[in-house]
Each structure stands twice: as C-alpha cells, then as structure tokens.
Amino acid sequence: MLLYARTVLFLYLLSLFLSRSLFCLSCFLFSGDMPFELSTVVDGPLDFRLMMDAIDKHDATLTIPQRLSSIRDGTHLYYKYMERLIALALLPNSRLRVSFAYRRGVVRSYTPTVAVPGPLSLSPLSLNIVLVPPIPFSNAMPNEMWDAVFSFLCHDEQKRLRTVSPVWCSLLTLRTHVCIVLSLPDRWDHILRSPEVDNDSMWLRHFLMELEVDVAASVVRRELQNVVRRVRYSNCPVFPYNSFLRLLPNLETIVIEGPGTRWRDCVPPRIPCPYMLPASVKVLVLSRISLRGYCLECMLSPDGVLESLTLEGVQDGALFLPVDMTSINRVTTRDSLGLTSIRAPFLTAPPAPTLRYLKLDLRTDPYGILVEHHRMAPMLEGGFALLHQLFTTPLGLSDFRAFVDDGETYPLQTRVNSLKELHLLVGTQFFADVSFMWSTVADSLTVLVVHLPQEHTGGLVDHISLAGLNVLSELRVFVQYRGVRSTLRMIETWGSTCKEVSAAYLRVELEIVEWNRVSLGTWMRYHLVKKSLEGTALNGSIRFCGRFELVLRNPVFIVHDLDYEDAQHVMQRLSDDDSMDLSAAVCLRYHGYSLIE
C-alpha cells in the first residue's frame, strides 16, 4: 500500500514538472525573440490571427526607415508570407484553397444575383476547359489570326467564347482579364451582423486575405501577371502591405472606390499606412474613400510615372504635421515620410514631374453629403490643406518647410508643375483659395473644366478668378442656370493670350431642371455676355476670338422652347457683331445626353 502511494505521488510530481516544462517551451517558441519560420505554414486553413501576430512582432523589431525600405524592396515578412500562401494555394487539391469556400459562400449570400455590367472579376472557372472537345481545325489557324478576329467582339462575347475550346480560352483569357475587379456587396456591414461571423470584424479581414490569396493564385496559375493592366477595388478594403499589385509588372491603372452610402456603424474604405502603389501606375482614381492618418504622396512610389490623378469625395489626403515641430518631431516626421530612406535619393535630384491630368472634387464627403464651411479656421484642414499642398501655394509650402531641408524637393509624385488639364469641382468656400493655385500651373495648364455649385457653401467671394493662367486655351464651365452671372464674371477674368486665336474654345453648359419656362433671357442678358468676352481691365484687354458654345441641358424634361429662343437670340447677336470677331457662336439644346435639333 505504501509503495502504491509513493508511485502515485511520483507520477503526480512528474506530470506537474512536465506540464510546466512544456508551458515554458511553448512560451519560448512563440515569444518575440524567436524568429518566425515560414516552413511552419503548411497546407491547411489559414490561421489569420497567427499571421497578423507574426507580422506585428516582425514590425516591432524594425525602425521606421527599415520598415519602409523592406516594403519597397519586397523583403518584408508579409510578402514572404504571401508568397508561401500562394504557393500552397497552387498545389493540386490544395486544402488551403478549399478552405476559402466557407467565407466566400457567406459573402455571396449578401451579393445581388443580378449581373452587374463591367469588367470581369477574376474568379475560378467552374468549367473544366480541358474536357471540352476542340473545334475542328481550330489549331490550324495561327493565334495571331484568331486574336485579330476576337478584336472585333465586345467584352461580353469574348467571355462567353472562352468556353468553346482550349485554344480560344487561352487567347480570350488574355483579353478578358486585362481588368480585375475585387469587390464586396454594398451590404457588407450586414455580414458582420450575421450569425455565421459572430459579430467579429476580424472575420471580414480574414475573408479579404483569403480573397487576395485566391485571386493572386489564379493570376499565377493562368500566367496573367504580364496581362493585367487595370485593377479596381470596389467597396473592398485594402491591407497596409500591398502584396497583390506587386505581382503585376505592367499594371497601369488603379481604381479604389467606396460605395458612397452610409450604413450604421460603418466607415468608408480607408487606405492605411504604409500602403504603397507600384511604380508602373500611370492612372490613379480615388473615389469616396478615406485617407485619414495617411497622405496621398506617401502611397505613391518616389520613382513612379503617374500621369492622371482623380480625387472624388476623398476624406483628408493632406499631410498633417505636429503643431509643435520640435527636433524629435521633425526627425520622426522625416522618418515616417521616407525622407531618410526610400525617398532620400530623389529629394536632391527629383525626376521630372509626370502628372498631366488632375480631377479634384471637394464638394462632397465620402458619403455624398455636401461639404460646407462657414467659419475661419486657425490652420489649414480638410480640403483646404489638400488644395494648398497639391498646388504648393505659399501656405502649402509653409507646411513643407517645417521638415524639408534646403535643396530638397517635396512632394515628388504629386507635383503639378507640368499639369495640362484640370477638372475642378469645389464649393463656394474654396473660391478665394483657388486664385492661389494658378501660379504653379500658370505656364502649363491649357484645359480647365469647372463645375460650379448650386448652393452657397461658405466664403465671401462670389466667383473664381482665372487671372494668372497664361496659356489657357480651353475653358468649359458647368453650372445651374441661376449661376450664369457668376460664370460670366469668372470668364471676364480669363486673361490668357491663347484665347485671342480662332482655335480657342469656350463652352458654358447650363443645367435647367424645370418643366416650365425659367425666363432665361432675364438671367443671361446680351450686354453681360458680350462684356465677359471683350477685353477689359480684368483680363488685360484680351478679348475672346475662338469658338463659343452655349449648351442648355435638362436631364429630365425638355428645355422650354422660349428659353431656347432666348439663348439663340443672344448667340445670334454675338455672331452678327463684327466687333466681337468670334470664330463661331453656337447654341445647343440637350435632353439628357441626346442632342435636340
């Protein structure tokens, strides 16, 4: 009996010792001091929390310059992790890829069943194309000839013909997958309230990671890396480390857009730090998203070739600096902006500015709500900061001087010195600030498109001044008919010598959303129109001698005949006036986008 008791006691102490030893061993294996081994990631369901924990611990060992450098050269742990996951997803009968089906099914249950027209999203083919019998003699025709035939077909027809034969599938896939769309349904916030996800926001991030791995594996499997030219994220959040786009060396166009609708407990899609686009991107469109906590310049590669930039309803996007720029804050700012790492070689020898087109829409927020500003702010904020920093006005330069050394150039990719075309959509609160923009683009901007607001949203100035645009030769104005006099005052300030030639172009489009007559003749009188085109002290005595088009557009009804006659009468008098010397004066009437003769 005594021997039995001693044996039990010995076994109990041994088990207690082993449990503590194993606990200490596990703590050692998963501590931050132990480097993460990618070989431990095996083919099976993705452990998203383990992945995020490993990346966070890896970032904790890096300084800010080291982190940015590893992101730029692709040596960061995140990219290695993604390469490992893509390799596992490419395995035959991959268990990792099979595990993606659960979350994909939940999200699809919230996706409308009605097909949405547009580019084809890259999803796995449900049809085994190898089992399709080939068309007789399809292999006898050269691929170049088939490709020439397919060029006459629309995108939808090309998608359907991919299932005809293996030869057609391989050729048409190169055409139909030039654009890839990653999207979530507009009701994605309802997914978080469904019983399948237990109200866990991590669930959605997990799904997005699986989606990115799945699409990347599909691109690699079909050898489409050099084919894809355009990627659109539609209501689809992005990760801080941009992995998927790095697979596409010929990528030229990036579109990141939010839904524009406001749901309970939801925020617009946000581009997080340190998200960076590939250097090959030429066209960037940001619509109805947030850049809070980040800035536009930081998401662009310092040696990029950006040519076209569109900002519509973007929240923030400007660089916000500490109020007290101490030496420590200055060092931190320079490090976080990459001025001591990835952008350092370009600060003293910057590449030539490549931006040629800019569309800036500051009228609404990401939810489409009109932005108003009826107070004087002690410092630049919101759209004001973005406008002044983009065009490097004196106020914008004062922000940069706080951390940029003498001889350095910043920003790099968003410089507008060579801008050719500008689409400007701003509220009345920005009218006074717009006049400070022109000095930067005075000798480059040739095309200006202005959308004037329907309502007063703040400010003390009633029109935009065009003084300082020295080479502007084309002006297009879109305004509601009640704002025609403000438009004429703006046109009168157009002082470019390029408007004296017959090739100059002026288009004023008046929107009339009324079913009855609005007495347009009382809003737009002949002597006011003539004064805006003549040479006066406001425009340096330079008159307009090009083509003048007046457009009346009603999106719902047809513009009343009497209003059309009033406009025609004004334009006819301008055309008959020999002192005006216009090359043409035309009045057009549109119902929606259809011209009414």
C-alpha positions in Angstrom: 0.0 0.0 0.0 2.8 2.4 0.9 4.6 1.5 -2.4 1.4 2.3 -4.3 1.1 5.7 -2.6 4.7 6.6 -3.4 4.2 5.6 -7.0 1.1 7.8 -7.3 2.9 10.8 -5.7 5.9 10.3 -8.1 3.7 10.2 -11.2 1.8 13.4 -10.0 5.0 15.3 -9.4 6.4 14.1 -12.8 3.2 15.3 -14.6 3.4 18.6 -12.9 7.0 19.1 -13.9 6.4 18.1 -17.5 3.4 20.4 -17.8 5.4 23.4 -16.5 8.3 22.4 -18.8 6.1 22.2 -21.9 4.5 25.6 -21.0 7.9 27.2 -20.7 8.9 25.6 -24.0 5.8 26.9 -25.8 6.4 30.4 -24.4 9.9 30.2 -25.7 8.8 29.0 -29.2 6.2 31.7 -29.6 8.0 34.6 -27.9 9.0 37.7 -29.9 12.7 36.7 -29.5 12.2 33.6 -31.7 12.1 34.4 -35.5 9.0 33.2 -37.3 9.7 30.3 -39.7 7.6 30.2 -42.9 8.2 26.5 -43.1 5.7 26.1 -40.2 3.0 27.4 -42.6 1.6 24.2 -44.1 -1.3 23.4 -46.5 -4.4 23.8 -44.5 -6.9 26.5 -43.3 -5.4 30.0 -43.0 -4.6 30.9 -39.4 -5.1 34.7 -39.9 -4.5 35.7 -36.2 -1.2 33.8 -36.2 -0.2 35.6 -39.4 -1.0 39.0 -38.1 0.7 38.3 -34.8 3.9 37.2 -36.6 3.9 40.3 -38.8 3.3 42.7 -35.8 6.2 41.1 -33.9 8.3 41.4 -37.0 7.4 45.1 -37.3 8.3 45.7 -33.7 11.9 44.7 -34.4 12.2 47.3 -37.3 12.7 51.0 -37.2 10.5 53.2 -39.4 13.2 53.6 -42.2 13.9 49.8 -42.1 10.3 49.1 -42.4 9.7 51.4 -45.4 12.9 50.0 -47.1 11.8 46.4 -46.6 8.3 47.3 -48.1 9.9 49.0 -51.1 12.3 46.2 -52.0 9.9 43.4 -51.2 11.8 41.8 -48.3 9.2 42.4 -45.6 7.8 39.3 -43.8 4.3 40.0 -45.2 5.4 39.5 -48.8 7.3 36.3 -47.9 4.2 35.0 -46.1 2.0 35.8 -49.1 4.4 34.0 -51.4 4.2 31.0 -49.2 0.4 31.1 -49.1 0.2 31.5 -52.9 2.5 28.5 -53.4 0.3 26.4 -51.1 -2.9 27.5 -53.0 -1.3 26.4 -56.3 -0.8 22.8 -55.0 -3.0 20.2 -56.6 -6.0 19.5 -54.3 -4.9 22.4 -52.1 -6.6 22.2 -48.7 -5.8 25.9 -48.2 -7.8 26.9 -51.3 -10.7 24.5 -50.4 -11.0 26.3 -47.0 -11.7 29.5 -48.8 -15.2 28.3 -49.8 -16.9 28.9 -46.4 -16.4 32.6 -46.1 -16.8 33.1 -49.9 -20.2 31.4 -49.6 -21.3 33.7 -46.7 -20.3 36.8 -48.7 -22.0 35.7 -51.8 -25.3 35.3 -49.9 -25.3 39.1 -49.5 -24.4 39.8 -53.1 -27.2 40.7 -55.6 -27.9 38.0 -58.0 -28.4 40.5 -60.9 -25.4 40.6 -63.0 -23.6 44.0 -62.9 -22.2 45.1 -66.3 -18.5 45.8 -66.3 -15.1 44.2 -66.4 -14.9 40.5 -65.4 -13.7 39.8 -61.9 -11.2 37.0 -61.7 -12.9 34.1 -60.1 -12.1 30.4 -60.6 -13.6 28.8 -63.7 -16.4 26.4 -62.8 -15.9 24.6 -66.2 -13.0 22.3 -66.8 -11.9 23.6 -70.2 -9.7 20.5 -70.8 -12.8 18.3 -71.1 -14.3 20.5 -73.9 -13.7 18.9 -77.3 -11.7 21.2 -79.6 -13.3 22.8 -82.7 -12.1 21.0 -85.8 -9.1 22.8 -87.4 -9.0 25.4 -84.6 -5.4 24.6 -84.0 -4.6 25.0 -87.7 -5.2 28.8 -87.7 -2.4 30.9 -86.3 -3.0 32.5 -82.9 -2.4 35.9 -84.4 -5.3 35.5 -86.8 -7.6 34.3 -84.0 -6.6 37.3 -82.0 -7.4 39.6 -84.9 -10.8 38.1 -85.2 -11.5 38.4 -81.4 -10.6 42.1 -81.5 -13.9 42.8 -83.3 -16.0 41.2 -80.5 -17.3 43.0 -77.4 -16.2 42.1 -73.9 -19.3 40.0 -73.1 -19.0 38.0 -76.2 -15.3 37.3 -75.5 -16.2 36.0 -72.1 -18.8 33.6 -73.5 -16.5 32.3 -76.2 -13.8 31.3 -73.6 -15.8 28.1 -73.1 -15.7 27.0 -76.7 -12.3 25.4 -76.9 -8.9 25.3 -75.0 -7.3 27.4 -77.8 -9.9 30.1 -77.6 -9.9 30.0 -73.8 -6.1 30.7 -73.6 -6.4 33.5 -76.2 -9.5 35.2 -74.9 -8.4 35.0 -71.2 -5.6 37.3 -72.2 -8.2 39.8 -73.4 -11.0 39.4 -70.8 -8.6 39.6 -67.8 -6.9 42.9 -68.7 -9.0 44.3 -65.8 -9.5 42.7 -62.4 -12.2 43.8 -60.0 -12.2 43.0 -56.3 -15.4 44.0 -54.6 -17.7 43.5 -51.7 -21.5 43.9 -51.8 -22.8 47.3 -50.6 -24.5 45.5 -47.7 -21.2 44.1 -46.4 -21.8 45.6 -43.0 -24.8 43.2 -42.7 -22.3 40.3 -43.0 -20.8 41.3 -39.6 -24.2 41.0 -38.0 -25.0 37.6 -39.4 -24.8 34.6 -37.1 -22.1 33.0 -39.2 -19.4 35.5 -38.1 -20.4 36.1 -34.5 -20.1 39.9 -35.0 -16.3 39.6 -35.3 -14.7 42.3 -37.6 -11.7 40.1 -37.8 -13.9 37.7 -39.9 -14.1 40.2 -42.7 -10.4 40.9 -42.7 -9.8 37.1 -42.8 -12.0 36.8 -45.8 -10.3 39.7 -47.7 -6.9 38.0 -47.1 -8.3 34.7 -48.5 -9.7 36.6 -51.5 -6.4 38.2 -52.2 -4.5 34.9 -52.0 -7.1 33.2 -54.2 -7.0 35.8 -56.9 -3.2 36.0 -56.8 -3.0 32.2 -57.2 -5.5 32.4 -60.1 -3.3 35.1 -61.8 -0.2 33.0 -61.4 -1.8 29.7 -62.5 -3.1 31.3 -65.7 0.2 33.2 -66.2 -1.6 36.6 -66.3 1.0 38.6 -64.5 2.0 40.5 -67.6 -1.5 40.7 -69.0 -3.4 42.7 -66.3 -3.3 46.4 -66.8 -6.1 47.6 -64.6 -7.3 46.7 -61.0 -10.4 48.1 -59.4 -11.1 47.8 -55.7 -14.9 48.4 -55.4 -16.0 48.8 -51.8 -13.2 46.5 -50.9 -10.7 47.5 -48.1 -7.0 47.2 -48.8 -4.2 45.9 -46.5 -1.4 48.1 -45.2 1.1 46.0 -47.1 0.3 45.9 -50.8 1.1 42.4 -52.0 -1.3 41.6 -54.8 -0.4 44.5 -57.0 3.3 43.7 -56.8 2.6 40.6 -58.9 1.6 42.7 -61.9 4.6 44.4 -63.5 2.6 46.0 -66.3 -0.1 47.5 -64.1 -1.1 51.0 -65.2 -4.5 51.9 -63.7 -5.7 51.6 -60.1 -9.2 52.5 -59.0 -10.1 52.4 -55.3 -13.7 53.4 -54.7 -16.2 53.2 -51.8 -19.9 52.6 -52.0 -20.9 56.2 -51.3 -23.7 55.0 -49.0 -23.7 55.4 -45.2 -24.7 52.4 -43.1 -25.0 52.2 -39.4 -21.7 51.5 -37.6 -19.7 51.8 -40.9 -16.9 53.9 -42.1 -15.7 54.5 -45.7 -12.9 52.2 -47.0 -9.6 53.6 -45.8 -6.2 53.4 -47.3 -3.9 52.6 -44.3 -0.3 53.3 -43.7 2.2 52.3 -45.2 0.2 51.2 -48.3 2.4 51.9 -51.5 1.5 51.5 -55.1 3.8 50.1 -57.8 6.0 52.5 -59.7 4.3 51.4 -63.0 1.0 53.0 -62.1 0.0 55.8 -64.6 -3.6 56.4 -63.7 -4.9 56.6 -60.1 -8.6 57.1 -59.2 -9.6 57.5 -55.5 -13.4 57.9 -55.0 -15.4 58.0 -51.8 -12.7 56.7 -49.6 -10.7 57.9 -46.5 -7.1 58.8 -46.2 -7.3 59.7 -42.6 -4.0 59.1 -40.8 -2.2 58.9 -44.2 -1.4 61.2 -47.1 -1.6 61.0 -50.8 2.1 61.4 -51.6 3.1 58.6 -49.3 1.1 56.0 -51.2 3.0 56.8 -54.4 6.3 55.3 -55.3 9.0 58.1 -55.4 10.2 56.9 -58.9 6.7 56.5 -60.3 5.3 57.7 -63.6 1.8 58.9 -62.5 0.1 60.8 -65.3 -3.5 61.1 -64.3 -4.9 61.6 -60.8 -8.6 61.7 -59.8 -9.8 62.6 -56.3 -13.6 62.4 -55.7 -15.1 62.8 -52.3 -11.9 61.8 -50.6 -11.6 62.3 -46.8 -8.4 64.1 -45.9 -5.4 63.2 -48.0 -3.2 66.1 -47.0 -0.1 65.9 -44.8 -0.9 66.9 -41.2 2.1 67.9 -39.1 2.6 68.2 -35.3 1.6 71.6 -34.0 4.9 71.9 -32.1 7.6 70.9 -34.6 10.4 70.0 -32.1 13.6 68.4 -33.2 12.3 65.0 -32.1 9.0 65.5 -34.0 11.0 66.7 -37.0 13.1 63.6 -37.1 10.0 61.4 -36.6 8.2 63.2 -39.5 11.2 62.8 -41.9 11.5 59.1 -41.0 7.7 58.4 -41.4 7.6 60.1 -44.8 10.6 58.1 -46.0 12.8 61.2 -46.4 15.7 59.4 -44.7 15.1 56.1 -46.6 13.2 55.3 -49.8 12.8 58.9 -50.9 16.2 60.2 -49.9 17.9 59.6 -53.3 15.2 61.6 -55.1 15.0 64.6 -52.9 18.1 66.4 -54.2 17.7 65.0 -57.8 14.0 64.7 -58.3 12.6 63.1 -61.5 10.8 65.3 -63.9 7.1 65.8 -63.0 4.8 63.5 -64.9 1.4 64.5 -63.8 -0.7 65.8 -66.7 -4.3 65.4 -65.7 -6.0 66.1 -62.3 -9.6 65.9 -61.3 -10.2 67.4 -57.9 -13.7 67.1 -56.4 -14.0 68.7 -53.0 -17.8 69.3 -53.0 -18.9 66.2 -51.0 -17.6 63.8 -48.4 -17.2 60.0 -49.0 -21.0 59.6 -48.3 -22.0 62.2 -50.9 -23.0 64.8 -48.3 -22.4 68.4 -49.3 -19.4 69.9 -47.5 -19.9 73.4 -46.1 -17.5 75.7 -44.3 -18.8 78.9 -42.8 -16.0 79.7 -40.3 -12.4 80.9 -40.3 -10.1 78.1 -39.2 -6.8 78.9 -37.4 -5.0 76.4 -39.6 -5.4 74.6 -42.9 -7.6 71.5 -42.6 -9.6 69.1 -44.8 -9.9 70.1 -48.4 -8.2 73.4 -47.9 -5.0 71.7 -46.8 -5.2 69.3 -49.7 -5.7 72.1 -52.2 -2.8 74.2 -50.9 -0.4 71.3 -50.6 -1.2 69.9 -54.0 -0.5 73.2 -55.7 2.3 74.2 -53.4 0.9 77.6 -52.6 2.7 79.8 -50.1 0.5 78.3 -47.3 1.2 74.8 -48.5 5.0 75.5 -48.8 5.0 76.7 -45.2 3.9 73.3 -44.1 6.7 71.6 -46.0 9.4 74.0 -44.9 9.0 72.7 -41.3 10.7 69.3 -42.2 12.2 69.7 -45.7 15.9 70.8 -45.8 17.3 73.3 -48.2 18.0 71.9 -51.6 15.4 69.1 -51.2 12.2 68.8 -53.3 9.0 67.5 -51.7 6.4 66.4 -52.8 7.7 64.3 -55.7 4.9 62.5 -57.5 2.0 65.0 -56.9 3.9 68.0 -58.3 1.6 69.8 -60.7 4.2 72.0 -62.5 3.5 70.2 -65.8 -0.2 69.9 -65.5 -2.1 70.2 -68.8 -5.7 69.6 -67.8 -7.6 70.3 -64.6 -11.2 69.4 -63.7 -12.2 71.4 -60.6 -15.3 70.8 -58.6 -15.4 72.9 -55.4 -17.9 74.7 -53.2 -18.0 78.5 -52.8 -15.9 78.3 -49.7 -12.9 77.5 -51.9 -13.3 80.3 -54.4 -10.8 82.6 -52.7 -8.3 79.9 -52.2 -8.4 78.8 -55.9 -6.7 82.0 -57.0 -3.6 81.0 -55.1 -3.3 77.8 -57.2 -2.6 79.3 -60.6 1.0 80.4 -60.0 2.1 76.8 -60.0 0.4 75.9 -63.3 0.5 79.3 -65.0 2.6 78.3 -67.9 1.4 74.7 -68.3 -2.4 74.5 -67.9 -4.2 74.6 -71.2 -7.6 73.0 -70.4 -9.7 73.9 -67.4 -13.1 72.4 -66.6 -15.0 74.0 -63.8 -18.2 72.7 -62.1 -19.7 75.5 -60.1 -22.0 74.6 -57.1 -25.7 75.2 -57.0 -25.7 76.4 -53.4 -23.7 78.7 -51.2 -21.5 76.6 -49.0 -19.4 79.4 -47.4 -16.9 82.0 -48.2 -17.1 85.7 -49.1 -16.1 85.5 -52.8 -18.8 85.0 -55.4 -16.7 83.9 -58.4 -13.4 82.2 -59.3 -10.7 84.3 -60.7 -8.7 83.0 -63.7 -6.1 85.7 -63.6 -2.6 84.2 -63.9 -3.4 81.3 -66.3 -1.1 82.4 -69.1 -1.6 79.6 -71.6 -5.2 78.6 -71.0 -6.9 78.0 -74.4 -9.9 75.9 -73.5 -12.4 76.6 -70.8 -15.5 74.6 -70.0 -18.0 75.6 -67.3 -20.9 73.5 -65.9 -23.4 75.4 -63.8 -27.0 75.6 -62.9 -28.8 78.4 -64.9 -29.1 80.6 -61.8 -25.3 80.8 -61.5 -24.8 82.1 -65.1 -23.9 85.6 -63.9 -21.2 84.3 -61.6 -19.9 82.3 -64.6 -19.7 85.4 -66.7 -17.8 87.2 -64.1 -15.3 84.3 -64.0 -14.9 84.3 -67.8 -14.2 88.0 -67.7 -11.1 87.4 -65.6 -9.6 85.0 -68.3 -6.5 86.9 -69.3 -4.6 84.3 -71.4 -3.3 85.5 -74.8 -4.2 82.0 -76.2 -7.9 82.9 -76.2 -7.3 85.5 -79.0 -6.8 82.8 -81.6 -9.6 81.1 -83.5 -8.6 77.7 -82.1 -9.6 78.8 -78.6 -12.7 77.1 -77.1 -15.3 78.2 -74.6 -18.2 76.0 -73.6 -20.8 77.1 -71.0 -23.3 74.4 -70.1 -26.4 75.5 -68.2 -28.4 72.9 -66.4 -32.2 73.6 -66.2 -34.1 71.1 -64.1 -37.5 72.7 -64.7 -40.5 71.6 -66.8 -41.8 75.1 -67.5 -40.1 78.3 -68.7 -37.4 79.8 -66.5 -37.2 83.1 -68.4 -33.5 82.6 -69.3 -33.4 85.9 -71.0 -33.6 87.7 -67.6 -30.7 85.7 -66.3 -28.4 85.9 -69.3 -28.5 89.3 -71.0 -26.7 90.1 -74.2 -24.6 93.0 -72.8 -23.4 90.9 -69.9 -22.3 88.1 -72.2 -20.6 90.5 -74.5 -18.7 92.2 -71.7 -17.3 88.9 -70.4 -15.8 88.2 -73.9 -14.4 91.6 -74.6 -11.1 92.9 -73.5 -11.3 94.7 -70.2 -9.1 95.8 -67.3 -9.8 92.5 -65.6 -8.3 90.4 -68.4 -5.6 92.7 -69.6 -7.7 93.9 -72.5 -7.5 90.5 -74.2 -10.7 89.5 -76.0 -12.0 86.1 -76.9 -11.9 85.2 -80.6 -12.5 81.4 -80.6 -15.5 79.2 -80.7 -18.2 79.8 -78.1 -20.8 77.1 -77.4 -23.7 77.7 -75.1 -25.4 74.4 -74.1 -28.8 74.1 -72.4 -29.3 70.7 -70.8 -32.3 69.3 -68.9 -31.7 65.7 -67.6 -35.4 65.1 -67.0 -37.6 67.3 -69.2 -37.0 69.1 -72.5 -35.8 72.7 -72.3 -38.7 75.1 -72.9 -38.8 76.5 -76.5 -38.9 80.1 -75.3 -35.8 79.6 -73.1 -34.0 78.1 -76.1 -35.1 81.1 -78.3 -33.7 83.5 -75.7 -30.4 81.7 -75.7 -30.4 81.6 -79.5 -31.1 85.3 -79.7 -28.1 86.1 -77.6 -25.8 83.8 -79.5 -27.0 85.2 -82.9 -26.3 88.7 -81.9 -22.8 87.7 -80.8 -22.3 86.0 -84.2 -23.6 89.1 -86.1 -21.5 91.6 -84.1 -18.4 92.3 -86.2 -16.6 93.9 -83.3 -16.5 90.6 -81.4 -14.6 88.6 -84.1 -15.7 85.2 -82.9 -14.9 82.2 -85.0 -18.3 80.7 -84.1 -21.1 81.2 -81.6 -23.4 78.2 -81.3 -26.4 77.4 -79.1 -27.2 73.7 -78.4 -30.1 72.0 -76.6 -29.8 68.6 -74.9 -32.3 66.3 -73.3 -30.1 64.2 -71.0 -27.2 63.3 -73.4 -29.3 63.5 -76.6 -29.0 66.5 -78.8 -32.3 68.1 -79.9 -32.1 69.6 -83.3 
